[in-house]
């Protein structure tokens, strides 16, 4: 044991132990205090159980308590690190699950509008060209159609005969104009106007529609479609 170089009434051993203990205590708080809420709570509970408070210097004056405290901290560190890793993993998995459940969360209005407009263009051109396969690929397997003046049609297979009838109308021009899109969880809601043109620039029909889109097999498709005409009703025959 050596004498303390200062003028205080302590010995070298006590001075060295105080220095080491204060540094360990400071590093312990510096590294872990900003952690996750549950980790922070665990640390404070640990500190409380060790009686580390405002009179910390009195606590550290006892070498036996120092050794006991550092031993407990040494064995608690692996558990604290394990809890931290588990909480980080849970947050990562939760973020991944949310991303999968909400595929259009990162899409702004412009991006959603671009998606539906590009898909509508393929659909409209397929209608004009009589391509029933491409037209039907526009719908999900569980799609529902709400045509005017008739009952709803449920399921892609049930919609196919309805599309076949439309393809016989002699459509030469098909325009979908998207006026608004709204993101709704895993869906995109589209509002718009349509125009159907025939031979020699005639108007077969024009009106408005609402489509609900969702992803199926990695592709945005229509799962619900409602439309009606804006043309005046024909005069009833007497």
N, C-alpha and C positions, 0 to 999 in steps of 0.2 A: 504493500500500500504506500502510495507516495503522497506528499503533502500538496494541498491545493495551492496553486500559484497566486491566488487572489488573497485578500485580507479577511475573507469570511471565515466563519467557524465551522467549516465542513471539511470532509476529507475528499481525496481524489476519486475514490470509488463512487461516492454518492453523486458527485458532479458528472462523472461519465455516464452513469445510469440515467440521470435526469435528461441529459442531452439526447441519448439514444431513444428514450421513451417518448419524448416530445416530438422527435422527428418521425417516429413510427406512427404516432397518433395523427400528426399533420398529414402524412402521406395517405394514411387510411381514409381520412375525411376527404382529401383532395380527389382521390380516385373514385370513391364510391358515393359520396353525398349527392352528386348531380344525377344519379342513376334513376331507374324506374321507381315509381311510387312504392311498390311493395318491397323493393330492395332497400330503399331509403328507410322505410319503416322498420325492416329487420335490423338494419345497422343501428338505428337509435335504440331499439329494444336491447340489442347486444350491449351497447354502451351503458344503458341504464342498469342492466344486470351486473355490469362490472363496477358500478358506482363511480363512473367517470363523469364528473360534473365540474362546477366552477372551482372546486378545491382540488383540481387535478394534481397540483404540485405536492400537496400533502399525501395523496395516494401514491405518487411515484417515489416518495422518500423511503418506502418499505421495499427492499430488494426482493423479498419473497413474493409480495403482491405483484411486482413487475414480472417476475418469471411466470407466475400463474396466469396473469393477464395475457402475456404474449403467447403462452402456450394455447390458451383458449382461442385467441385470434388466429393463430396458425391453423388450428383444426377447423375453424369456421370459414376460412377463406375459400376452400373448395366448394363448400355448400353454397356460399354466396355467389360464386362464379357460375355454378350449375344452375341456380335459380335465374340468374341474369340471362344465360344462354337459352333456357327454356322459355322465358318470357319473350325474348327476341324471336325465337322460332315460332311461337304462337302468333305473334303480330304479323310475321311474314306470311304464315299460312292464311291468316284472316284476310290480309291484303290480296293474296292470290285468289281466294274464294270470292271476294267481292268483285274482283276484276272479271272473273268468269261469269258471275251472275249478272253483271252489268256491262255488257260488251260495248255499249255506245256511250259510256260515261266520259270518255276522253274526246268525244266528237262534239264539235261546236255546231251551230245552226248551218253554217256554210258547208261543212263537211257532210252533214246528214242530207242536205238538199242535193249536193252533188251525187251522193250515192243513189238516191231515188230517181233523180233525173236520168242518170246513166242507165239504170235498170229499166225505166219506163221507155227509153228510146229503143232498147232491144225488143221490148214487148210490142211497141207500136209497129216497128218495122216487120216483126214476125207476123203480126195481124195482117198487114198489107200484103205480105208475101204468101199468106196462107200456110205458114209454118206452125202447125198445131203443137208439135213437140216443144218448140221454143216457147210458145205461148203458155203451155201448161207448166213449164219449168218456172214460170213467174210466181207460182203459188206453192205454199207449203202443203204437206200431206193432210193437215187438219184445217185447211183454209175454209172460210165461210164466205159465200157471196150473197149479197142482198140486192138483187135486181129489182127494178121498179115494176109495180103492178103484178107481183107474184110472190110466192113464199121464198124464204131463204133457202139456199142450197148449201148443204154441209158436206165437206170432204172433197178432196181433189178429184176423186173418181166421179163424184156426182157433178162436179163443175165441168168436166170434160164434154158431156153432151151439150151443155149450154154454150160453150165456146164453139163447138162445131156449128151450131145454128148461127152464131154471129159471123163466122167465117163465110157464110153463104150470102151475106148482105151486100157483097160487091164493094167492100170498103177499099178505097184507093188512097185515102189520106187519113191518118190517125195521129192526133196531136194531144198529148197530155201536158198541161201547164201546171206546174207545182206552185201554189201560192203561199203555202206555209208548211213548216215542219216543226214538230215538237218531240223532244226526247222524253220518253217515259220508261225509265228503268231499262229493260232489255228490248224495248220496242221503240219504233219510230212511227209517229202519227203524221200522215201526210194529208193535206187538203189541196184541192186543185180543181181545174176546169178541163173538160175534154171536148174534142171536136172530131166528128166522123164525116169525111167527105167521100162522095161517090164519083161516078163518071161525069165529065164535063163540068167539074167544079161544083156539083150540087152538094147540098148539105143533107146528110142522112140523119144526123142527130148532133146535138151539142148540149152540154149540161155541166154538172159539178159532181165531185166524188170525194170520198174519204177512204183512205187506205191505212191499214195498220201493218207495219213491217216487222219481221223478226228474222234472226239468223237461223238457217237450217243447212246443215252440212257445210258450214263456213260461208254461206252466201245469203245475202239479204233477199227475202222473199215476202210476198203479200200473204198474210194470214187472215185478213178480213178486208172486204171490199164492198162499199156501198156507193151507189150512184143513182142519179135520176136526171131526167131531161129538163132543159130550160125552155124548150119549144112549147108554144101554147097548145093546149089540148084541141084536137080536131073536133069540129062541130058534130054533135050527135045526129045521126041520121033519123029522120022522122018516118 
